[in-house]
Amino acid sequence: MIRPTLATVLLLAVLTVPAGAQAPRKGPGPERELHPLLRRVDDSRSAVRMVGVRTVQVGFGPNSRVTTERYFRSGARFRIETVGEGQNRGQIVVEDGRRRLVYFPAKNEIREQPPLEGRLLHALRRASAGPPGRGGKPKFVESDGGTIAGHKTRLLEVQRPDGQASMRLWIQPEQAVVLKLQSLSPRGEQLAYFEFTRVAFGQEIPESQFRLDMPGARFVSPQDELERVARQANVRPLRLPEDTGYRLEAVRRVGSKGREILVQTYAGPRGRLSLFVLRGEIDERLLARIASGREDSHVWQSGPFTLVLIGDLPPEQLRRLAGRVGA
């Protein structure tokens, strides 16, 4: 089986997870593999009450983007407001543990997405508990983290098997909250980052902060977004039904005009799946690019379309799921 590197899995998680988020549990085995500090972060979900301001960076070099966010958290619920300059100014994210709503001011749209709570810890747990693949299991090294936003922290470095750091987390031990985080490439480049510059714990937050009421805004469901992007890619909106346990998380199109690919990402009980839909047959080079560095894949035809389903599942389970794909 081809597995993604730990850095790839973690980068997807870094900036989508509220501080102190909890991942779904899957039994005692993986829990023993997590570092004790991460278990405390995991267990803190229902108790965390905090407000703060943080600086966020995604990407590196000329593609780097830096924003400032106001952050509100009460248990499993949180609200993130993008302030300051930049293309995301005015964007608001509200999550309540069941769904995630994102307001895009430029389009005056509210898009519904599956909740992303716990993705970081879930990725770390899977990497720690799973059998060593091409990337192997991570190592955890704890040390003094100094002071972040006026709070003493412990630094937890997540290392690749070769000893290189893939992630660093500065954790406030009493509240068990991540106050600063870095995700690093194998070459040491900073891929993503956040750091709280102000934070206050134990704050009562009005219920109104966890509602997203924007007069006149258009509501866009995951199915709406899928149909829109499928039209742009000139393919049918083929998808996995929700009764499989996998929820549509993101939709995008890639490729050049005339050879565009509809890409869907799902989250479910066994992790994440990717579904690719394109018109016509797929050649070996394109298939290799799609599946490179990923888990197992299943390829099949549906009329004039080729579909590729990729996930960390046995081939037979991928085939069964592929049989459920439809419009």
Phi, psi and omega in degrees: 000136176270127182247149174288153176292156179301320182300320180296315180297316184290323182299324177298334186267336199305307190258011179254003188247128175292147178300132180080021183288157180245136177263155177296142183268148180229036178107171189285336184303301180301328181298322181293335183281333181290146175296145181306323179297320179290326175296323178292320175300317179300317185280353186274357191309306188287343185264343187287126170230118184202153169228152181186180176231135179223152173263135185233135175230136175234135180083178179214165180067215183294341180268004182291141176232132180239130179225168174244136183233139166268136191232129179230131182220136175218101183062233182279354184260145175209161177222133179234125179244125178274123182237180180078201183270171177117166186290342181263008180306131179090352178290140181230135176240130175231130178226140183239014182093339179253322179208165182238128177246132181236125178262125178251105186295327183298325179257356185051051181238146169246119182253132177271134179223160174294153178295143181252007182302133174086003185296320181298309181293325178297318179295318178295320181295315180298317180295325182285323188267337184286163177294145181301124175255212181297326181273340182076177180277149177282160173248152179241129179235121183255141178206178177291134183256002182073201185252131176235123179052037177082006182240135175291142184228164168250134179266124176246114180261126177264119186249145170289165180303336179276002178093353177285143179285132173255337180201146173231133180235127175260113190246128173281111193291326182293315180272346182057054182233138176280117180261343178208144181211140174233137169246131188238144175282167176302340179266005177088006179284141179282112183274324181203157189197143162216154178208127175285131176260337173218140178204142176225131182260158176077017183278138172277131184243128181302146179302329182299336180293339183256020170244150180237087181251104180240101183305131177083355182286142178275133179269129182239116178276165175304322179293321176302314182294320178300313182295322179296311183290325178298319177298318180296325181273358179060044176226168176282149179281061179288139186205167171278133176287154184293337181288357171283348184094356180253127182256137178296126187249320182206149179225138175204170174236145180227169179098183182257166182300134183091345178217051183271150183239131173275123183243125178239142176242134181238150173238139182202195187294338181245028179101214188249148175235150174239134178239123180249134178232127177217156180276134179090184181277159180251133179271167186297323181294317179293319178299319179297322179292319181295316187268356185300128176072012183250190180279197178294158181224155175228130184242136177206168180253144172223096186062230181278006187249147171254137180236144177230123177249126185235133178186166181273065182225156173300149183306321182295322178292322176298319179296319179296318178295321179301325178292344179268351183290132178196180181277000000 
